[in-house]
Amino acid sequence: MSDRESARGLGSGKRGLRSRASALALLVHAAAVAAACGEPDTEVLPVDDARSGGAGTVFDRTRDAFARPLANLHGERRDDFFLGNAVFNRGWVTAPASVADFDGLGPLFNATSCSGCHFKDGRGRPPEEPDEALLSMLVRLSVPGRADDGGPMPHPVYGEQLQENGILGVPYEGTTRITYVEETGAYADGTTYSLRRPSYRIEDLGYGPLASDVMLSPRTAPFVIGLGLLEAIPEEALLANADPDDRDGDGISGRPNRVWDVERRSTVLGRFGWKANQPSLRQQNAAAFVGDMGITSAMFPDESCTATQEACREAPTGATPQLRDVLFAQVNFYMQTLAVPGRRDVESRDVRRGRQLFEAARCSGCHVPTFRTGADAELPELANQVIHPFTDLLLHDMGPDLADGRPDFEASGVEWRTAPLWGIGLVKTVNRHTYFLHDGRARGFAEAILWHGGEAARSREAFIAMPKADRDALVTFLESL
């Protein structure tokens, strides 16, 4: 394979789609003819490679499907994986404690362990009952303006995210309550559907009222599979899919986020987070430790107490930093080497038909199916892998219905990073729910599609126009990922 082909994501990115525009038009026409005639479409796309994560793919359909090491990880390196797994699952406690390596929780926090939000390395969800606490979800906060690093301006009293727990003697910051209003609609064939629109209020504020211009962004915890592989995709391969000015006029104008890298001391490409606001897995992990659990590290040595939170600033915190370098290295290795589960039922007619419709509706304009990781990946197990993450890791305008109104570095208040789809069909098995999108408002794949707007509006309208059999087939394809 040439460097040029590799940089373009094996021809599966936006520029690859341009070369297939007429072919996709024919597929749309064929689907329409088949629907009109009442006959099944016999022309389908080639069966996909079931190895979503390349040579590291694991074939596991159980509740542990997201918790496996790369299949090509062997020997002592597998031992290192399980050392990191222990850190990921370990509950942190208040300092001082006899378990010195795992004390220093808080003083303000959302969770006591990494797995507290990413249960079984999977997806979080919103509360299912009105009085249920946010267990695997949080609320980002900011006010207008930019911080010194170019990111969002933290709230002057409550910081960058609402902390709903505090150690003994430290008041927690507040409690989030979510309510929903049902909004009905109909597909082109007359079948009705209902979407739930969330609204958020913050109660029991511990440090006075929120600023009148506060911006709130609720986020569920994403699953953490395959992150090492995503980090190993060459930057030029991602940028090859960017078209910020929509020069080809197809309505899709993905663009990269540029964010501050603490270790490099420079602005670089963002890859991780709902708005691609983190440049590396190391920084993503260190930020989560301090932001979610109040655990400091060499990268982020300061607690997240603001100047007005006196009890927080005076609380005992234990050693500084609280996360020793050796433990940080272990958890980073674990996150790099979490495997992606393989696809299921790839030869099923419905799955193949659903993939055809996915392409015809141009869903792959953002959910780019295939990339090759770089030869210079940090770990040899991650190098030169053909992977199928179904994301471009770029920002896209998703329309006003999904907007949080909160900028994040170069991401606007209507933009979100394309979420990877690999493994998404196993969320119900692993996490016992099917709540999707950044705030979990969608109660399944169909609702998630129906919320898409902005650059994805044409894909949504294509889905609405499909007969029920085609809609079901597209969902079946997503369930196979």
N, C-alpha and C positions, 0 to 999 in steps of 0.2 A: 504494500500500500504506500502511495506517495505521501510526503508531508502535507501536500496541498489537500489531498483527500481526507487525511486524518484531521486536519485543522477544521474541516467543514463537517465534522461529526458523521463521517461515513455517508455523506449525502443525505442524511435524514433531517438536517436542520432546515431553516427557512430558505436558504438558497437552494438546497436540494429539492425542496417542495416546488420552487419555481419551475425547475426543469420537468416536474411531473404534473404541472398544472392541467395540461390537456388530458392526461391519463385520469386524473381525479375527476375532471369534468365528465369524462365518459362513465366513471363509476357512479357519479350522482345520477346521470341519465339512466344508466342501467337499473339503479335502485328504483327510480321513479317508474320506469317501464314495468319492472317486476311487480311493484306495488299495484300499478294500475291494472295489470293483467291477472293479478291474483296468483301468480306463479313464483316459485322460489328462484332467486338469482343463483345461477350455477357457477358464475365467475367470481372467484374469491382471491384475495391476496395470498402469497405464500405463507405457510405456517411459520410462526415466529420461533426463534430460539428460546427454549424454556429457561436457559441459563441467564437470568436477568443480571446477575452479578459476575458474569464471566466464569473463570475457573474457580472462583471462591464461592459460587452459588451452593446453597444447601437445599435439600429437598425435604422439607419438614412442613406438615400441615397441622401440627399440634399447637397448643398454647405457647410452646417454647420456640415457635418459628422465627421470632425476631431476636432470640437470645443466643444464637449459635455463632461460634467462631468461623472465620473463612474456611472453606473446605480445603484450600491449599495452604493452610497454616499448620505446620507440623512441629513435632519435637518440643524442645524447651519453649518455643514461641507460643505454643498452645498453653503452656504453664503460665506464661506472662499474661495471656488473655484472661485466665481465671483469677490471677492476682488483681488485675484491673476490675474485673467483675465484682470482686469483694469490696473494693473501694466504692464502686458505683452503687452498690446495694447497702452499704453500711450506713446506719443511722448516726448522725452527729448529735452530741449532747452539750449542755451548757458547761462552760469553764468556770472554775477549775474542776477537773474530774480525774479519776485514776487512769482512764484510757486517754493518755495525753495526745496520741495521734489522731483522735477523733473527737476532741472537745473544741469549744469555741463557737458553737452554734449561735446565730444571731449577732447582736441583740434583737434585731428585727429579721423576720424570715417568712418565707412562704411554705417551705418544705424542709424536712429533716434529712432527706437523702436524695440522690439523683433519681432513684427509682420511685420516689414518692410522687413525682410528676410523670416520669416515663416508665409506667408500670410495665414490667416485662419487656422493656425497651420499645414499647408501643406508643400509641397516640393517647393523649388526654381527652377529656370531654368536659362540657359544661355541666353544672348541677342539674340533676333530674327532678329535684323537689325545690319548692320556693325557698325553704330555709336551709338548704344544703350548702355547706361551705365550698369554696373553690379548692378542690383537691388536686387537680392537674391542669390548672388554668390560672392565669394572672392578668393583671391590668397594667399596661405601660402608661406612664404619665409624662407630660411635658407641657411647657408653655411656649408661646411664640418666640422665635429667635433661634440662634445657633450657639451651641457650646463651643469651647475653645478648640475641640477636636473636629468641629464641623458637624457633629451629630445633634440630636434634639436637645433643647434647653431643658434641664431637669426642673421639676416643680420646686420652688424655693423652700418649701416646707416638707414635702413628701418625697422628693427625689425622683428617680426614673421609673419606679414601679411601686404600686401599692403593696405594702407588706401587711398581711392579714394575721400575723402571729408575732408575739414578742416573748422573750424569756421573762422569768419572774422579776417583777419590778419595773419592767419596760412596757409601757402601753403599746398595743398594736396600733397600726395606722388607721384601719377601717375595715368595713365588710362590704363586699360587692353583692348586690341583689340583681337578678336578671328576670325580666318579664318578657313575654312574647305576645304578639298579636298575629293571628292567622290571616293570611291574604290569599284569596282564591284566584285561580286562573284556569285556562283550558288549553289542551292541545288542539291541533288543527282538526283532529278527528272527533272533537267534542268531549273527550275524556277530561274530567276536571282534576285539578290538583290543588294543594294548599301549601303555602310556604309560611314559615314562622319568622317574623321580623323581631329581632331582639331589641330591648332597650335596657340601659344600665343605670343604676343609681348607687352611690357610695354612702353607706350609713355608718353610724357609730364612729365618726372621725375622732381620732385620739389627739390631734394636734391643731384643732381649729379648722375653719372652713377651707375648702379648696379654692384656689384662685378662680375668678370669674371666667378667665380665658383658658382654663385648663383643657387639655386634649387627652382623651382616654382612648386606649386601644386594647381591647380584650384579646387575649391570645391563648389558645389551647396548646399544650405541649405536643410537638410533632414526634413521630417515631424517629429513632436514631440509627436505623439500619443503613448500611452502605455509605456512611459519611466519608470514610477514608477513600472510597472510590470516587465520590463526587469531588473531593479535594484534589484527586490525581488527574482530573480532566485538564488538559492544557488550556491556559487562558485564551490562546488564539482560537481554539475550537469553540469556546463560548462566544467570543466576540464575533466570530464568523456568522452567527445567527442574529446579531443585533442589527436593527434597522430603525434607529430612533426617529428618523424623519419620514419613515414609511415611503421611501422612494419608489417602491414597486407598486404602491397604491392598493395593497391587499388588505389594508385595515389593521395589520399587525405591526407594531413598532416597538418591539422589545428593546430594552437598553440596560446596560450594566449599572449597578450601584457602585459608587466609589466611596470608600470608607477609610477610617483611620486605623492603621495597624500599629498597635502599641509597641510591639517588639521591633519592627522595622523603622518606626518613627517616620512613616510616610503614608500617603493616601494610595490605596491599592483597590483592586477588584474585590467586591463583596460577594460571598457565596452562600453563607449560612444565615438562618433566621427567616422569619416570615417576610421580611423586607430586604433580605440579603444584606443585613447591616453588620455582619461579622466576616472578617477576611480569611480566617483560618479556624481549623478545628480547635487548636490550642486556645485561641482567644475566646471562641464560643464557650468552651468548657470553663475557662477561668472566670469569664463574666457570669456564667450561670452559678458557679460556686459562691461568688460574693453577692450576686444579685438575688438569688433564690434562697440561699441558706446562711448568708452572712459569713462565709468562710473565705478568709483572705489568702492570697497567694503572692508569690514573687512578682507576678504580672500586675495584680491588683492588690496592693498591700494595705489599703485603707478600708475601714468599715464604711457601710453606706449610710451612716447616720448623718443627717443634715445639721446645720448650725443651730437650729432651733430645738432639736431633739436632745435635750440635756440628759435625760435618764439613759438614753441610748449611748451617748458619748461617754458616760461615766461608768457604764456597766463593765464587769470583768469579761475579758475576751480570750485569756490564755496566751499562748505563744504567738508571736508575729514573725512571719505569716503562719497561719494555722494549718494550711495545706502544705506539707513538706514536699520538696521537689520530687523525691522518689515516688511518693503517692500520686502526685500530679502526672508524672511520666507513666505510671501504671494505668491510670484511668484514661489518659490520652491514647495509649496503645489499645486499650479495650475498645474505645470508640472508633479508632481507625480500622479495627479488624472485625467488627460486627458484620456478619454476613447478610446477604439479601436472600430471601427464600425464592426458590424457583417457581416459575409459572405452572399452572395446573390446566389440564384439559386443553392444551394448545391445538390439538387436532380435532376438537369438537367443531361441528359445522356452525353452531350458534356463535362460538367464540371467534371463528374465522370470519363469519359474517359481521360480527360486531366490530372486529378490527377494520374491516373494509369501510364500515359506516363511520368509524372514528376518523379515518383518513379523509373520507369524502366530506365530512363536516368540518374539516380543517382543524380538528382538535390538536393534531400534531404540529401545527404552526407554532405553538408554545410548548406543548408537552412533547418535546423532541424525543423520539424513541431511543436513538442509539448514539453512543460515543465510543471512542477508544481512549483509554487512559494513557498518560505519557510514559515514555521509557524511563524517565528520571523520577518516577514516583518515590516518595520517601521510604516506602517498604517494598521489597521485591514482589511480594504477593499481590500488590496493587498495580504493578506495572504492566503495560501492554495488554490490558484487558478490554475486550469488546463487551460493553455493558448496555443495559436497556433501562435507564432510569425514568424515561418519559418526563423530562424537564429540560429547560434551557438555562435554568438558574438566573434568568434575566427578569427585570421588572416589566410589568405590563399594567396598563390602565384597565381596571376591572369594572369601571362604571360607578355611578353614585350609590347604588344599593349596597355595595360591599365596601365603600370608602369608610376609613376611620378618621379622615381629616387630619391625620398626624404625620407630618414629614419625618423622614428618618435618613440622615445624610442626604443623598440626592434623590431618594424615593419620595414621591409626592404623597399627598393624603388619599389618592385614589389608586395608587400603584401597589402591587404585591409581587413577590417573586413567584414564579411558576413552581408549584409544589410537585415534588417527585411522586410518581404514581406506583413505582415498583413496591410490591408487598401490600398494596392497599386492600386487595381482596381478602386478606387474612386478618384485618383489623377486628372484624366481628368475632373471629375465633379467639384471637389473642386477648383483646380488650373488652369483649362482650358488649360492644356498641358499634354503631355506624354513623357517628356524628362527624361531619366533614366541614371543610373550610376553616379559615383561621380562628373563628370563634365558635365552631361546632354547631352553627345554626341549622345546617342541612342534616336531615334525618335519613340520609341515604344518597346513593349516586345520582339519582334523577333530580332530587332537590338541589344538589350541589351544582349540577349543570344549569338548572333553571335560574340560579342566582347569578350566573356569569353575565356580565355586561361589558361595556367599553369595547376593548379589542376582541373580546370573545362573544360579542352580541350575535354575530353571524352564525357562529357555531351553536349558540343557544337556540336561535330561530330555526336552524336546520333540524335540531333535535325536536323542537315543538312540531315541526311539519311532518315528522316521520310517523308512519302508522305504528300501532302498538307493537307489532311483531318486531319491527326494526328497533324501536326504543328498548325493548327487552333484550334484543341481541347485543346492542351497544353496552347495556349494563352488564350483561353476561361476560362480555369481553373485559370490562373493568374488574369484574370479580375474579378473572383469571390471572390478573397481574400480581 
